[in-house]
């Protein structure tokens, strides 16, 4: 895998971690950016658009969970891989990490060669899974370029926000998309809508494609079940 031109943002408040991991990444050909807290990380990510972010969970100013949520609200960073790189290793920590929008979770300490191998695998997988404007499943096809949805070979009309919500869920098939992420990416941070808005749109989508395709995860968000289509 050619690492030239690939930017990795390393975010950690421990100087030794920044130094050691940065050295290994640069030696492998990556361009490395560093930040010592979440606030710095968000600003750098918006400016540099790294392909991958290694994010510590316990940091001053802005912790890793809050940082990840802010990163995931920025649509310009949709294709950026966010990985928690932390000493917190309980199942609960991993669950809340994934719910915040992380793509993977790596526990410290870890051997440098293993970390590099994991990073290479994540980047390769992401490149292979770059989303097309068309999401095709067994019974449903969603075309973002033309804003059309076909269900069982029949074209179904969707208003803009319903379409964008369906496309967001389908683009992350079999993964939970939080209500916060939906609100940020479909309606935007500057638009204030009622808490029931998402629920109403989900209900209307289900009426058009079938109830069983979108699963509700109470208190968290929704999941598009690719196995059902």
MOJO-V735373 format. One record per residue. N is the residue number from 0. NEAR is the number of other ideal C-beta (glycine too) atoms within 12 Angstrom. D_FIRST is the distance of its C-alpha to the first C-alpha in Angstrom with 1 decimal. Layout:
# MOJO-V735373
n->(N/N)
near->(NEAR/NEAR)
d_first->(D_FIRST/D_FIRST)
This chain:
# MOJO-V735373
n->(0/1/2/3/4/5/6/7/8/9/10/11/12/13/14/15/16/17/18/19/20/21/22/23/24/25/26/27/28/29/30/31/32/33/34/35/36/37/38/39/40/41/42/43/44/45/46/47/48/49/50/51/52/53/54/55/56/57/58/59/60/61/62/63/64/65/66/67/68/69/70/71/72/73/74/75/76/77/78/79/80/81/82/83/84/85/86/87/88/89/90/91/92/93/94/95/96/97/98/99/100/101/102/103/104/105/106/107/108/109/110/111/112/113/114/115/116/117/118/119/120/121/122/123/124/125/126/127/128/129/130/131/132/133/134/135/136/137/138/139/140/141/142/143/144/145/146/147/148/149/150/151/152/153/154/155/156/157/158/159/160/161/162/163/164/165/166/167/168/169/170/171/172/173/174/175/176/177/178/179/180/181/182/183/184/185/186/187/188/189/190/191/192/193/194/195/196/197/198/199/200/201/202/203/204/205/206/207/208/209/210/211/212/213/214/215/216/217/218/219/220/221/222/223/224/225/226/227/228)
near->(21/12/24/11/14/30/29/41/43/39/46/36/29/24/13/14/31/29/17/23/34/28/18/27/34/22/15/25/20/32/22/33/31/34/37/26/26/34/23/28/40/34/21/29/37/23/17/25/24/37/35/44/48/49/51/41/36/27/32/19/19/27/28/41/34/26/44/44/30/29/43/41/29/28/21/17/34/26/23/36/39/43/42/39/42/35/22/25/18/14/12/14/25/22/18/25/35/28/28/34/41/38/35/28/36/36/23/27/17/24/14/20/13/16/31/28/18/25/38/26/21/31/36/20/18/24/19/11/18/15/21/15/16/20/29/20/27/17/22/35/28/40/22/23/14/15/22/22/35/25/25/17/11/14/17/26/15/29/18/15/26/30/29/28/40/43/36/39/43/37/31/31/30/20/27/29/37/31/31/28/37/38/32/29/31/34/26/17/18/9/13/10/20/12/14/12/21/34/22/18/32/33/19/23/36/26/17/28/34/20/16/15/33/39/24/23/22/11/12/23/34/37/28/37/28/23/14/21/27)
d_first->(0.0/3.8/6.2/9.2/11.7/10.6/14.0/14.9/18.7/20.1/23.7/26.1/29.6/29.3/28.7/27.6/24.7/23.7/23.9/22.2/19.2/18.8/18.8/16.1/13.8/14.7/14.3/10.6/10.4/11.2/14.5/16.9/20.1/22.7/25.8/28.5/29.9/29.3/31.3/29.2/26.0/27.3/28.4/25.1/23.1/25.5/25.2/21.4/19.8/16.9/14.0/14.9/18.2/19.1/22.8/25.6/28.5/31.5/31.9/34.8/35.7/33.5/32.0/28.7/30.1/31.9/28.9/26.7/29.5/29.8/26.1/26.3/29.4/27.5/26.4/24.3/22.0/21.8/18.1/17.5/16.5/19.4/19.4/22.5/22.2/25.7/28.4/30.2/29.6/32.3/31.8/33.6/31.2/28.3/30.3/31.3/27.8/26.5/29.7/29.0/25.8/23.0/20.0/19.8/21.8/21.0/24.0/24.8/25.1/21.7/20.3/17.6/15.2/15.8/15.4/11.9/11.0/12.8/11.2/7.6/9.5/11.5/9.2/7.6/11.4/12.6/10.8/12.2/15.5/16.1/19.9/21.8/25.3/26.6/26.6/28.0/29.5/32.1/35.1/33.9/31.9/31.3/30.6/30.0/30.4/34.0/34.8/35.9/35.9/36.9/38.3/39.4/39.4/41.6/40.7/41.4/42.1/40.6/41.5/38.7/38.4/38.6/35.9/33.6/34.2/33.6/30.3/29.1/30.0/28.6/25.2/25.0/26.6/27.7/27.0/30.0/30.2/32.7/35.8/34.8/31.5/33.4/36.1/33.7/31.5/34.3/37.3/35.8/37.0/40.0/41.5/43.8/44.5/46.3/44.7/45.7/43.9/40.7/42.9/44.9/41.9/40.4/43.8/44.0/40.6/41.6/44.8/42.9/40.1/41.7/42.0/39.8/36.4/36.3/36.8/38.5/37.4/40.6/40.3/36.5/35.5/34.6/32.2/31.6/31.9/29.7/31.3/34.6/33.7)
